[in-house]
């Protein structure tokens, strides 16, 4: 007699990786004097513009921050800064 049952072997491999914390990418040394503020500094939007695309509404700063024409910002680690026009509170 032949055994008609098939032996089925299932192997489950679970790959787990530790949760990753967003981090600001390693920044090249700023060539400007005085050096531009880092992306984590309170005055990060004072860094020099290294690429400007006004037709698309954004500019790239030396510290990796992307500034949008509505004053919103995208930080190098993926966080966002909501638009913050200084005239918004004065208009009331």
C-alpha positions as CSV (number, residue, x, y, z in Angstrom):
1,X,0.0,0.0,0.0
2,X,1.0,3.4,-0.8
3,X,0.7,6.2,1.7
4,X,-1.3,8.9,-0.1
5,X,-0.9,11.5,2.6
6,X,1.7,14.1,1.9
7,X,4.0,15.4,4.5
8,X,3.7,19.2,4.5
9,X,6.3,21.2,6.4
10,X,5.6,24.8,7.0
11,X,8.3,27.1,8.2
12,X,7.4,30.5,9.5
13,X,10.2,33.0,9.8
14,X,9.4,36.2,11.7
15,X,11.8,39.0,11.2
16,X,11.6,41.7,13.8
17,X,13.5,44.9,13.8
18,X,13.6,47.4,16.6
19,X,11.4,50.4,16.1
20,X,13.2,53.2,14.4
21,X,13.3,56.7,15.8
22,X,13.3,59.4,13.1
23,X,16.6,61.2,13.1
24,X,18.0,64.1,11.2
25,X,20.3,63.0,8.5
26,X,23.9,63.7,8.9
27,X,24.4,67.2,7.7
28,X,27.4,68.4,5.7
29,X,29.4,71.2,7.2
30,X,27.8,74.5,6.3
31,X,30.2,76.6,4.1
32,X,28.6,79.9,5.1
33,X,30.1,82.3,7.6
34,X,28.6,82.7,10.1
35,X,27.3,79.1,9.8
36,X,23.6,78.5,9.2
37,X,21.5,77.4,12.2
38,X,20.8,73.7,12.4
39,X,17.4,72.2,11.5
40,X,16.7,71.7,15.2
41,X,17.5,75.3,16.2
42,X,14.7,77.6,17.0
43,X,15.8,80.0,14.2
44,X,16.3,77.2,11.7
45,X,14.4,79.2,9.0
46,X,17.3,81.8,9.1
47,X,19.5,79.4,7.1
48,X,20.6,80.4,3.6
49,X,18.5,79.3,0.6
50,X,20.4,76.8,-1.6
51,X,17.6,76.0,-4.0
52,X,14.6,78.0,-4.9
53,X,11.6,77.0,-6.9
54,X,9.1,79.8,-6.6
55,X,7.0,78.4,-9.5
56,X,6.4,75.4,-7.3
57,X,6.2,77.3,-4.0
58,X,9.1,75.9,-2.1
59,X,12.8,76.6,-1.2
60,X,15.5,74.3,0.2
61,X,17.6,75.8,3.0
62,X,21.3,74.9,3.7
63,X,20.2,73.0,6.8
64,X,17.9,70.7,4.9
65,X,14.6,72.4,5.8
66,X,12.1,72.9,3.0
67,X,10.2,76.1,3.3
68,X,6.9,76.5,1.5
69,X,5.3,79.8,0.3
70,X,2.5,79.5,2.9
71,X,5.3,79.6,5.6
72,X,4.9,75.9,6.4
73,X,8.0,73.9,6.7
74,X,9.2,70.3,6.2
75,X,12.1,69.3,8.5
76,X,14.8,66.8,7.4
77,X,13.5,64.2,9.8
78,X,10.0,64.3,8.2
79,X,8.3,66.4,10.9
80,X,6.2,69.4,9.7
81,X,5.9,72.9,10.9
82,X,2.4,74.5,10.4
83,X,2.2,77.8,8.5
84,X,3.1,80.6,10.9
85,X,2.5,84.0,9.3
86,X,3.4,86.8,11.7
87,X,0.5,88.9,10.4
88,X,-2.1,86.3,11.4
89,X,-2.3,87.3,15.1
90,X,-1.9,91.1,14.3
91,X,-4.9,91.1,12.0
92,X,-7.4,90.7,14.8
